[in-house]
Amino acid sequence: MPKYLIEANYVGEGINGLLKEGGTKRRAAVDELFKSMGGAVEAFYYAFGDKDVFIIGELPDNATAAALALRVNASGAATCKTIVLMTPQEVDEAVKKTAIYRPPGYELDQAEVAKWDNEGGQLPQSSPGAKNRK
């Protein structure tokens, strides 16, 4: 099941609710939220700094993660930012995929592009076929 990092902040009445309920009751509420959406919380931490809470959890898919964020943000008591987490194996799969990408301001020589298969489709730093049009 996909994993997500949720960065959350309490705002307005959410801060008062945290003061009233305490940290463990809020953790239980978040566990219940994830469970109700077919997921589970793996880690939950309060923090100093510009974020109040960090949660790592599993959810069935991106649509479910978006629904969770919409519910939290719509409450007006907290805001959250959702970050999709990837395993090292998923990154291995990603780096094997090739694509041809022309950066803004560059022209590509098609003969040079043909050589990119061995380079993962990225623009070589000193490629004569990649002409900067600045």
C-alpha positions in Angstrom: 0.0 0.0 0.0 1.4 3.5 -0.8 2.9 5.5 2.0 2.4 9.2 2.6 4.0 11.9 4.7 1.5 14.3 6.1 2.8 17.6 7.5 0.0 19.3 9.5 -0.5 22.5 11.4 -3.2 23.3 13.9 -5.0 26.6 13.3 -7.6 28.6 15.1 -9.9 26.3 17.1 -7.7 23.4 16.3 -5.1 24.7 18.7 -7.7 25.1 21.4 -8.9 21.6 20.7 -5.4 20.2 21.1 -5.0 22.1 24.4 -8.3 20.6 25.6 -7.9 17.0 24.3 -4.1 16.6 24.5 -1.8 14.8 22.2 -2.8 11.2 22.7 -6.5 11.8 21.9 -5.5 13.6 18.7 -3.3 10.7 17.7 -6.2 8.4 18.3 -8.5 10.6 16.2 -5.9 10.5 13.3 -5.6 6.7 13.7 -9.4 6.5 13.3 -9.3 8.8 10.3 -6.7 6.7 8.5 -8.6 3.4 9.4 -11.9 4.8 8.1 -10.2 5.4 4.8 -8.7 1.9 4.5 -5.3 2.9 5.8 -3.1 2.9 8.9 -0.8 5.3 10.7 2.8 4.1 10.9 4.3 7.0 12.8 3.0 10.2 14.4 5.1 12.9 15.9 4.5 16.4 17.2 7.3 18.8 16.4 8.8 22.3 17.1 9.2 24.5 14.1 6.9 25.5 11.2 5.0 22.2 11.3 3.1 20.9 14.3 2.7 17.3 13.3 4.4 14.7 11.1 2.5 11.6 10.2 3.7 8.7 8.0 0.8 6.5 7.0 -0.5 4.0 4.4 -3.5 4.7 2.3 -5.0 2.7 -0.6 -4.2 5.3 -3.3 -3.6 8.9 -4.2 -7.3 9.7 -4.5 -7.8 8.5 -0.9 -4.8 10.6 0.2 -6.4 13.6 -1.5 -9.7 12.9 0.1 -8.1 12.8 3.5 -6.3 16.1 2.9 -9.5 17.7 1.7 -11.4 16.6 4.9 -8.7 17.9 7.2 -8.2 21.2 5.3 -12.0 21.8 5.1 -12.3 21.5 8.8 -10.7 24.8 9.4 -9.0 23.4 12.5 -5.9 22.2 10.8 -4.1 22.3 7.5 -2.1 19.5 5.9 0.3 19.0 3.1 0.6 15.5 1.6 3.8 14.1 0.3 3.9 10.8 -1.6 6.7 8.6 -0.3 8.6 6.2 -2.6 10.6 3.0 -1.8 14.1 2.6 -3.1 12.7 -0.1 -5.4 10.2 2.4 -6.9 13.1 4.8 -7.5 15.0 2.0 -9.2 12.0 1.5 -11.5 11.8 5.3 -12.2 15.5 5.7 -13.2 15.1 2.9 -15.7 12.3 4.7 -17.6 13.5 6.9 -20.4 12.0 10.0 -22.0 13.1 12.7 -24.3 12.9 16.1 -22.7 13.8 19.4 -24.2 14.6 22.0 -21.6 13.3 25.5 -22.1 15.6 27.5 -24.4 17.3 24.4 -25.9 17.3 23.0 -29.4 18.0 19.3 -29.8 19.9 17.6 -32.6 17.9 14.4 -33.3 21.2 12.5 -34.0 22.3 13.3 -30.4 18.8 12.3 -29.0 19.3 8.9 -30.5 22.4 8.4 -28.3 20.4 9.1 -25.1 19.1 5.6 -24.7 22.2 4.7 -22.7 22.0 7.9 -20.7 18.4 7.7 -19.5 17.1 10.5 -21.7 18.8 13.3 -19.9 20.5 16.2 -21.5 24.3 15.7 -21.4 26.1 18.6 -19.8 28.4 19.3 -22.7 26.4 17.8 -25.5 27.1 19.4 -28.9 23.6 18.4 -30.0 22.0 20.5 -27.2 22.3 24.1 -28.2 21.5 26.7 -25.7 19.5 29.5 -27.3 19.9 32.1 -24.5 
